[in-house]
Amino acid sequence: MRPTEMLMSQKTPKARFSSRAGWLSVGAALWLGVGCGGPEPREGEALAVDEAALTVGTLGCYVDTDALDVPTPVRCIGYHDGPTYLFYEMIGASPGYTYEWSDSRCGTTGPVCVIPARATTRLTMTVTIRNSSGVVVSTQSARATLFPITVP
């Protein structure tokens, strides 16, 4: 019997799960190149990836309404008659980054962008995030959709 068949033939779910988890760990280590002698990443690139994973946060948005508005990651939907604002905001971001917004109406390098809007507006915003050294650590997008409350 092959080793994989022996692992799969064990009766208890706990043993089967731990065996699969072990194989998954080995597979993940091989995929990541742990101990394979592959080329080391350049220092700036490794730092940027680690920073992005830990401190950049997630781009979210909300439509300014009369209610308490809270940003939601990646996309948001709102209902409002008349003029209002779309807010794009970095959720959970640490200080020390600059933000390049895809829409020039933002007019800021800060973590919040505010765009005037009317009902039936759909706008996808992209932000490029740089650390204090100017290295791009992340690029993210969020889409806001604004619908009218009353149908004309």
CORGI-V5460 format. One record per pair of residues at least 24 apart in sequence whose ideal C-beta (glycine too) atoms are under 7 Angstrom apart, sorted by the first residue. I is the first residue (numbers start at 0). J is the second residue. If there is no record, write none. Layout:
BEGIN
i:I j:J
i:I j:J
END
This chain:
BEGIN
i:43 j:134
i:47 j:130
i:47 j:134
i:47 j:136
i:50 j:130
i:50 j:136
i:51 j:136
i:51 j:137
i:54 j:93
i:55 j:92
i:55 j:96
i:55 j:128
i:55 j:136
i:55 j:137
i:56 j:89
i:56 j:90
i:56 j:91
i:56 j:92
i:57 j:90
i:57 j:91
i:57 j:139
i:58 j:87
i:58 j:89
i:58 j:126
i:58 j:139
i:58 j:140
i:58 j:141
i:59 j:88
i:59 j:90
i:59 j:141
i:60 j:85
i:60 j:86
i:60 j:87
i:60 j:88
i:60 j:141
i:60 j:143
i:61 j:86
i:62 j:143
i:62 j:145
i:73 j:141
i:74 j:141
i:74 j:142
i:75 j:143
i:76 j:144
i:77 j:145
i:78 j:146
i:78 j:148
i:79 j:118
i:79 j:145
i:79 j:148
i:80 j:118
i:80 j:147
i:80 j:148
i:80 j:149
i:82 j:115
i:82 j:117
i:83 j:116
i:84 j:113
i:84 j:114
i:84 j:115
i:84 j:116
i:85 j:114
i:85 j:116
i:85 j:122
i:85 j:143
i:85 j:145
i:86 j:111
i:86 j:113
i:87 j:112
i:87 j:124
i:87 j:141
i:95 j:130
i:95 j:131
i:96 j:128
i:96 j:129
i:96 j:130
i:97 j:129
i:98 j:126
i:98 j:128
i:99 j:126
i:99 j:127
i:100 j:124
i:100 j:126
i:101 j:125
i:116 j:145
i:118 j:145
i:118 j:146
i:118 j:147
i:119 j:145
i:119 j:146
i:119 j:147
i:120 j:145
END
